[in-house]
Amino acid sequence: MSQAAPRTQRRPLSPIQFAILTMCAGLGSAHAQQAAATAPAATSDANAIAEVVVTATKRSTSLQKTPVAITALNAAALEDNHVQTIQDVVSLVPSFQATSEGDHGVITMTMRGIGNDSAKTEYADPEVALFVDGVYSPRPEGATALLFDLEAIEVLRGPQGTLWGRNSTVGAVNMQTTKPVLGQTSGSVSGGVGDYARLGVRAALNVPTSADSALRIAYIHEQHDGYVKYQAFNAPSLDAQRAAYLAGGGKAESFQPINPNQFVTNGPRYNAQDQSGVRLSWLYQPNPGLKWNISFERFQDRGTPNMNVMQTPRAGQDAWSALIDTAPALHRDVNSVRSRVDYAISPDIALAYVAGFSRFSGSSTYDQDGGRESPTSFNTGATFQANNTVWSHYANQSHEIDLNSVGQREIDWQLGLYYAAEKNDIRFDIPIMNGTQQGSVAWQGSFIQPKETVDSRAAFGQVTWNTAGGTHLTGGLRYTSDKRTNVGGNGYTWNYDPAVPQVPLSASIDPTKPGQGYNPSTPSNDGRYSGSKMTGLLRVSHDIDSHNMVYASVSTGFKAGGLQDGGRTYGAETLTNYEIGSKSTFLGGALRINAALYSENFKDFQFSAPVTNPDGSHSFVTSNVDGAKVHGAEVEVAAKLSPNDKLQLALAYTKSKLGALIAGSNDYALPFCPALNMNCVDVTGHIMPHAPTFSAQVMYQHTVHLGDGATLTPRISAHYETKSELSVFNLGPNDQQEAYTRTDLGLRYQSAKQFWVDAFVRNVSNDRVKTSAMNGSNVWVAQYLPPRTIGINAGIDF
């Protein structure tokens, strides 16, 4: 780092200016490197960063030769940063955010300022596509699964519609699991403990099953107690309760005291983890031209959802606590089969068949009111609300056939066909009572979707012309056709029949049967949607020399339209991305700098929100709105300062502006709009949520060599972000995450005999970092990243 110049009136470089200068530095260095091509290398191979091979273009290429904005995290990086879920990945990748959503227990992703926090239901699709071994995971629940026994994670930024397909509007995440190895018996086992009663176990074993086959078994279990403590209910006196009840219009003969037993004081807490996963992978390779990888994976989640806690804690209460009247429960099971067959048709042509099958089942109970108000009587002073998934099932399959040229020739080409199908069903209940569960019904309803289907088909092709001068011209097209149906779906709303007891809706009540107090919505949710879209890519890249390349591209992505409550349809959203970038390697491979500038034109944004309709019914509404303009810059630096010192830096600058939109949501206290007969706000021109203007991630580690051949490696990782909005409403400090720095520390001992111990502290300063916020009852609550955690892991590789 250069020293500071004498103070002048010149303004400091903005992040985008820094990115431009970084790319110019890469270009300017090319001539010097060419002139010195015959000179001795400035550094030894021991000080060079190992080559990273990625599959972003659906063929194996060097990261530095791949003209795509991509972050590749290998197994060592994932282990060093204690990555367990996608939410742990975001701080390692520029322009990437992930938000936990409590009632559905899912994670939604935002990239380069584009995302949708409401993409958490059986209706919505994400803008960032998630793949495991090239198999698409269509529902947001896939992002909550444990990440274990991974070879690498590749995060591709920008539309990936040509090769990666539907719903990769702004990017894609591809996780590569560790594959079996022929003729090798090896494995690892590790365990760990930490605060909040954390306990973790991991194991993997690779064994040959014949001369041309091998089996790999991997297992993980992670658990810790919940972060959110239970508050004790401080009940008003009986006289005060009676007075409050009568003042609220109650009749003296109907008064009853608040039952304190309906408040939860023990048992599993919110924000607890109890997850397990196992994967069996088998490789069959009878000859060099034929290879089959197939795996079965089971994921089980028995933890608890993440709770919305009050941003300003109740007097005398801990910030990580809540007054809870709905006990947490989460039950999720996912069984997946993934298969890939690679066949060399000839030395010039290869065929691949990728298939995936997955089954998800889940249920949950969630305290949506979060105890933000304390009842003054059994029927006044507060609102009881639970958001309960009674049952949910997702079944999906996908098939892809790829045909591509082998090696780099004058013309490289790829062709593919894709088919995917889903069948989903869900029952989601929302009981809302006045005061407490003993009170009268404020509103309640059940949303039952017994059969929703998705059918998606696509054909794609991409061609690259590699000229003799080191210039590469690429063009690609993908045609996608989507169909959706909803059969028998409807919402059932409380009809205030005085003959039916007013009790909270529960799984034991069937709202579809007459006499239960519920009416079906009119019209029902039955409907059909069909749509198609052509997406494409145009790109030119140029190899200045063997260490420097530049590229420019125009690409398009889209997210399919679909169905919503009432059987209404909404259209597809689209994004056009203009991008220039550079990838440079300096100092004999010891320094790597990759940079990108982009501008996004986002159209027909699918804005989704729960709303109250003019007739008092509730529904989840998705509307296509104007969209947004986003532009920014990204820089990634990897440096091996010496054989024992590593430094990584990631910088991102984002500027976003929302198009024309008048938005409403029951999650926020908004003013009434007479023209629409609902609560809403004009958010035109607002900043997109989860899009901080500037963010930076830095990681440094130093290896100390001990006398017995062992090593000791301390490391520090820090993430900084400027202020960011948490919703499109931009409602001020409570609806923002202020600028923050979050720091992690680690210390790893590695013996010469493959035994290791790793100690860590995450969120050293114990900062409260919001990922979402709401004030539906005029009290601001938020979801937060975990508090400070401390732990130690130990294991052995063999």
Helices and strands as residue ranges (DSSP letters): H 15-35, G 45-47, E 53-54, E 61-62, G 63-65, E 70-74, H 75-80, H 86-89, G 90-92, E 96-101, E 106-111, E 128-132, E 135-137, G 140-144, E 150-157, H 161-164, E 171-177, E 186-194, E 198-210, E 213-224, E 229-230, H 238-247, G 252-254, G 260-262, E 273-287, E 290-301, E 309-310, E 321-322, E 329-344, E 349-365, E 383-385, E 388-405, E 411-434, E 441-466, E 471-487, E 490-494, E 518-520, E 527-545, E 548-559, E 562-563, G 565-567, E 569-570, E 573-586, G 587-589, E 591-612, E 618-642, E 645-658, E 662-663, E 672-673, E 678-679, E 681-682, E 694-702, E 704-705, E 711-721, E 724-725, G 733-735, E 736-737, E 740-750, E 755-762, E 770-774, E 781-784, E 789-797
